[in-house]
């Protein structure tokens, strides 16, 4: 889970809770020196409504006694629907304050799920909404976080909310930003204009700050004009450090030359388009087929390069990640074998199937599933991707009830029968509520009809991008209807961002889509993003939370420099990828068993 730094604002909110709104006497008459243990015993003998009030009293006393972990557990287990109005408001403030202090964002989200229905003063509502926005940002729900924080700022005018609002907006794609514009007030419109301004500056800091000055003149009373978000302000220190010359280490021969050629083509096309737009860096391509890394870096330095893209070979990336530092800031085009990258100045980026598997696990868990069955090919690729899903799933508390490594050339039925424990002609689904599928298109298209045959057609299927060829083939892909899969924005523009016009780097997209082999299009998109990431390496080093909304997803560096991709989801409808609406966030507070995700 991505942790958000706790700053003065969080401390101020907690102080507000402690001195006033959360612990004010409410509808329940309380005895400060009473024994919470005795109250909890009494609650076991009481009717549900009275028991809820008694447990709230016990939680309140425990919180004031400093036993906040126990207080959080008790408050979180209370069915707030049993509480009368004032007591329910008091419960929400108590639980949210404890959740914030104990770093449990899901408790805060539980407390804030129905703010407008609570009997709160304006200050109390602002406090709860701010806590809710920060918690949503912490669990990586930037859209909902932005809505909560923007409303809180509209009510309170607090400039202290600028940084979290900016972090939330920076993580939204074009579709999500556009959705916020519908019915937006002047405050929100100003924020959205600022986000669009920053995104369209394409890493050109002079252009960015020229536009920022114009924006501040147009919005002089906006909170972000009075106090520029710190991440934007930090970019001022990078003026004069813009990347003007990039060395690219790619092989021109050998087993990786085909992959390298597609990446190179995407990079070159986008470089020319950026130059036409008045913002580009010089590219120097250096053949990495036979040279050792030290020689490659010497050549890059001799040519005056500031940063490096490459290498592509996994073993060479591993060699780099085991160094203390690299000679020049480097964006490798693969991930090393190690569990972590330890080299200073080294970033790693690729179209990792393991990343897609981990994101599939997170999405399936968020959708409320808890028991998974896996189908992956019986090869090294399938093993690695299956283990990535399993690890992420287990870490969240999910159970893998069965896993099958299938023969990609064999019968699909031979894999489905053991996966679903088919007896006779009927699957046994009692301990299965979703299927994770890693498969290429020809194999994947046979899976849903086979599930139908064994009376398992309603089983949700989550898949990686590999089942989609990247071109619309409704007749072939009709059998994949209702399968949910993940892919890069450039492959599913209608589902990802609402159409081609909203895509990042639209000119390069249209050029490469028209000219390219669909089988290589993802690699060309990778070349586009590699170029954009390389230009931002100084920014990533100075501001670790920086992101790029790119052709291959929303990209951000992890704490070890490995680039993490957040990809959009799609679902096949009549054989065509269509957008999926994220399930209502406030349906996620429990899984039906009272457990927080």
SULMOFEN-V24046 format. One record per run of one state. SS is the DSSP state (a for helix, b for strand, c for the rest). FROM is the first residue (numbers start at 0). TO is the last residue. Records with the same first field share a line. If there is no record, write none. Layout:
BEGIN
SS=FROM-TO ; FROM-TO
END
This chain:
BEGIN
c=0-6 ; 21-34 ; 44-46 ; 64-66 ; 77-78 ; 82-83 ; 101-103 ; 111-113 ; 117-120 ; 138-140 ; 156-157 ; 170-172 ; 181-184 ; 199-203 ; 218-221 ; 226-228 ; 238-243 ; 250-255 ; 276-280 ; 287-291 ; 302-305 ; 309-312 ; 321-323 ; 332-342 ; 348-351 ; 366-369 ; 377-378 ; 395-397 ; 406-410 ; 419-421 ; 423-424 ; 426-432 ; 437-439 ; 453-459 ; 463-463 ; 467-472 ; 480-482 ; 487-491 ; 496-498 ; 502-504 ; 515-516 ; 535-535 ; 542-545 ; 550-551 ; 557-560 ; 566-566 ; 573-574 ; 579-583 ; 587-596
a=7-20 ; 35-43 ; 47-63 ; 67-76 ; 79-81 ; 84-100 ; 104-110 ; 114-116 ; 121-137 ; 141-155 ; 158-169 ; 173-180 ; 185-198 ; 204-217 ; 222-225 ; 229-237 ; 256-275 ; 292-301 ; 313-320 ; 352-365 ; 379-394 ; 411-418 ; 440-452 ; 464-466 ; 473-479 ; 492-495 ; 499-501 ; 505-514 ; 517-534 ; 536-541 ; 584-586
b=244-249 ; 281-286 ; 306-308 ; 324-331 ; 343-347 ; 370-376 ; 398-405 ; 422-422 ; 425-425 ; 433-436 ; 460-462 ; 483-486 ; 546-549 ; 552-556 ; 561-565 ; 567-572 ; 575-578
END
